[in-house]
Amino acid sequence: QSKSNKQKEESRLKLNKLLLCGTELVTNIQVATDVRELRRRVEEEEIRRQRLEKLENEVKTSQDKFDEITAKWE
């Protein structure tokens, strides 16, 4: 009886440890995925900001050239 109780307790402890480790692993994966997604969004926002800045500069340059050309027509 004592030996079977000891085995049951050891098995219960092993299962609890496996459950804890599995939960920790899943949590770590979720955290890593969240961090990766956050970085991707930050990078995407920076690329969008740079693209917008470039377009604004192109608009200004184009407007300056247009003004220069129309000034020569007058």
Sine and cosine of phi, psi and omega as CSV:
sin_phi,cos_phi,sin_psi,cos_psi,sin_omega,cos_omega
0.00,0.00,-0.71,0.70,-0.02,-1.00
-0.89,0.46,-0.66,0.75,0.00,-1.00
-0.90,0.43,-0.66,0.75,0.00,-1.00
-0.93,0.37,-0.62,0.79,0.05,-1.00
-0.90,0.44,-0.66,0.75,0.04,-1.00
-0.89,0.47,-0.69,0.72,0.02,-1.00
-0.89,0.46,-0.67,0.74,0.03,-1.00
-0.88,0.48,-0.69,0.73,-0.01,-1.00
-0.91,0.42,-0.69,0.73,0.04,-1.00
-0.88,0.47,-0.68,0.73,0.02,-1.00
-0.90,0.45,-0.67,0.74,0.02,-1.00
-0.88,0.47,-0.68,0.73,0.02,-1.00
-0.90,0.43,-0.67,0.75,0.04,-1.00
-0.89,0.46,-0.68,0.73,0.02,-1.00
-0.90,0.43,-0.67,0.74,0.04,-1.00
-0.89,0.46,-0.65,0.76,0.03,-1.00
-0.90,0.43,-0.69,0.73,0.04,-1.00
-0.88,0.47,-0.67,0.74,0.03,-1.00
-0.89,0.46,-0.70,0.71,0.01,-1.00
-0.89,0.45,-0.71,0.71,0.02,-1.00
-0.90,0.44,-0.66,0.75,0.03,-1.00
-0.90,0.44,-0.68,0.73,0.02,-1.00
-0.90,0.44,-0.67,0.74,0.03,-1.00
-0.89,0.46,-0.66,0.75,0.01,-1.00
-0.89,0.46,-0.73,0.68,0.01,-1.00
-0.88,0.47,-0.67,0.74,0.02,-1.00
-0.88,0.47,-0.70,0.72,0.02,-1.00
-0.88,0.47,-0.63,0.78,0.03,-1.00
-0.91,0.41,-0.67,0.74,0.03,-1.00
-0.89,0.46,-0.68,0.73,0.01,-1.00
-0.90,0.44,-0.71,0.71,0.01,-1.00
-0.88,0.47,-0.66,0.75,0.02,-1.00
-0.91,0.42,-0.67,0.74,0.03,-1.00
-0.89,0.46,-0.67,0.74,0.01,-1.00
-0.90,0.43,-0.70,0.72,0.01,-1.00
-0.88,0.47,-0.67,0.74,0.01,-1.00
-0.91,0.41,-0.64,0.77,0.03,-1.00
-0.89,0.46,-0.70,0.71,0.04,-1.00
-0.88,0.47,-0.67,0.74,0.00,-1.00
-0.88,0.48,-0.68,0.74,0.00,-1.00
-0.91,0.41,-0.64,0.77,0.02,-1.00
-0.90,0.44,-0.72,0.70,0.03,-1.00
-0.88,0.47,-0.68,0.74,0.01,-1.00
-0.88,0.47,-0.67,0.74,0.02,-1.00
-0.90,0.43,-0.63,0.77,0.03,-1.00
-0.91,0.42,-0.67,0.74,0.04,-1.00
-0.89,0.46,-0.67,0.74,0.02,-1.00
-0.89,0.45,-0.67,0.75,0.01,-1.00
-0.89,0.45,-0.70,0.72,0.02,-1.00
-0.89,0.45,-0.65,0.76,0.01,-1.00
-0.90,0.44,-0.69,0.72,0.02,-1.00
-0.89,0.45,-0.68,0.73,0.03,-1.00
-0.88,0.48,-0.68,0.74,0.02,-1.00
-0.89,0.45,-0.69,0.72,0.03,-1.00
-0.89,0.45,-0.66,0.75,0.03,-1.00
-0.89,0.46,-0.65,0.76,0.05,-1.00
-0.90,0.43,-0.65,0.76,0.03,-1.00
-0.90,0.43,-0.63,0.77,0.04,-1.00
-0.88,0.47,-0.71,0.70,-0.01,-1.00
-0.89,0.46,-0.72,0.70,0.01,-1.00
-0.89,0.46,-0.69,0.72,0.01,-1.00
-0.90,0.45,-0.66,0.75,0.01,-1.00
-0.90,0.43,-0.65,0.76,0.03,-1.00
-0.88,0.47,-0.69,0.72,0.02,-1.00
-0.91,0.42,-0.66,0.75,0.03,-1.00
-0.88,0.48,-0.70,0.71,0.03,-1.00
-0.88,0.47,-0.64,0.77,0.02,-1.00
-0.90,0.44,-0.69,0.72,0.00,-1.00
-0.91,0.40,-0.72,0.69,-0.03,-1.00
-0.92,0.39,-0.49,0.87,0.05,-1.00
-0.92,0.40,-0.59,0.81,0.00,-1.00
-0.94,0.34,-0.47,0.88,0.00,-1.00
-0.94,0.35,-0.53,0.85,-0.03,-1.00
-0.96,0.29,0.00,0.00,0.00,0.00
